[in-house]
Amino acid sequence: MKKNLYFILFLIIAFIMLYISRIEYGSHSLDKSMKACIIAQKKLDKSKNIDDIKSFCEREINKKLKK
């Protein structure tokens, strides 16, 4: 019985820690994707300004996230 209690307590703590880390670091990958997209678009088309590239990357990444 005591062994099961430790296991259940461990699972609860693990779920809480995973939830907190998802909240804390969830936007990190989105930021990295945005930066990578901006760099790639700037290398492909040097004549575009940075605001157009940012809006394009936001649209494309949001489109792919909604799928």
Backbone torsions as a table, in degrees:
resi	resn	phi	psi	omega
1	MET	NA	-44.7	-179.2
2	LYS	-65.9	-34.8	178.8
3	LYS	-64.5	-40.8	178.1
4	ASN	-66.6	-35.4	179.9
5	LEU	-64.6	-42.8	177.4
6	TYR	-63.6	-40.4	179.9
7	PHE	-65.1	-44.1	179.0
8	ILE	-66.0	-41.0	177.7
9	LEU	-63.7	-40.8	177.0
10	PHE	-61.9	-43.9	179.3
11	LEU	-62.6	-42.0	179.7
12	ILE	-63.5	-45.3	179.5
13	ILE	-65.1	-39.7	179.0
14	ALA	-63.4	-43.3	178.4
15	PHE	-62.8	-40.1	179.0
16	ILE	-64.9	-43.5	179.7
17	MET	-65.6	-40.4	177.3
18	LEU	-64.0	-40.0	178.9
19	TYR	-64.3	-43.4	179.6
20	ILE	-65.2	-41.9	-179.8
21	SER	-67.8	-33.2	177.0
22	ARG	-66.2	-40.4	178.1
23	ILE	-67.1	-43.3	-175.6
24	GLU	-69.8	-42.6	-172.8
25	TYR	-111.8	12.2	-178.2
26	GLY	-66.0	-35.0	-178.3
27	SER	-84.9	-7.4	-178.5
28	HIS	-63.0	-44.6	-179.1
29	SER	-69.2	-33.0	176.6
30	LEU	-65.1	-41.6	178.1
31	ASP	-64.1	-41.5	178.7
32	LYS	-65.2	-38.6	178.6
33	SER	-65.6	-41.0	178.3
34	MET	-62.4	-45.2	-179.2
35	LYS	-64.5	-40.9	179.3
36	ALA	-65.6	-40.2	179.0
37	CYS	-65.0	-43.2	-179.8
38	ILE	-62.9	-44.0	179.7
39	ILE	-64.0	-44.1	-179.2
40	ALA	-64.8	-43.2	-179.8
41	GLN	-66.6	-36.1	179.1
42	LYS	-67.1	-35.4	178.0
43	LYS	-72.4	-34.1	-179.3
44	LEU	-72.7	-43.0	-176.7
45	ASP	-131.6	98.0	-176.0
46	LYS	-74.8	-14.3	-176.7
47	SER	-83.8	-17.7	179.2
48	LYS	-74.2	148.6	175.6
49	ASN	-87.9	166.8	-171.2
50	ILE	-68.3	-31.1	-179.9
51	ASP	-67.9	-39.8	177.1
52	ASP	-65.1	-40.3	179.9
53	ILE	-66.0	-42.5	179.0
54	LYS	-61.9	-44.1	-179.5
55	SER	-66.5	-38.5	176.9
56	PHE	-62.4	-46.0	-179.0
57	CYS	-64.8	-40.3	177.8
58	GLU	-61.2	-44.6	179.2
59	ARG	-62.2	-46.7	-176.8
60	GLU	-66.8	-42.5	-179.6
61	ILE	-68.8	-41.9	177.3
62	ASN	-64.6	-35.7	177.9
63	LYS	-63.1	-42.2	-179.3
64	LYS	-73.4	-30.2	178.9
65	LEU	-72.1	-29.9	-178.4
66	LYS	-75.6	-15.9	-179.6
67	LYS	-65.3	NA	NA
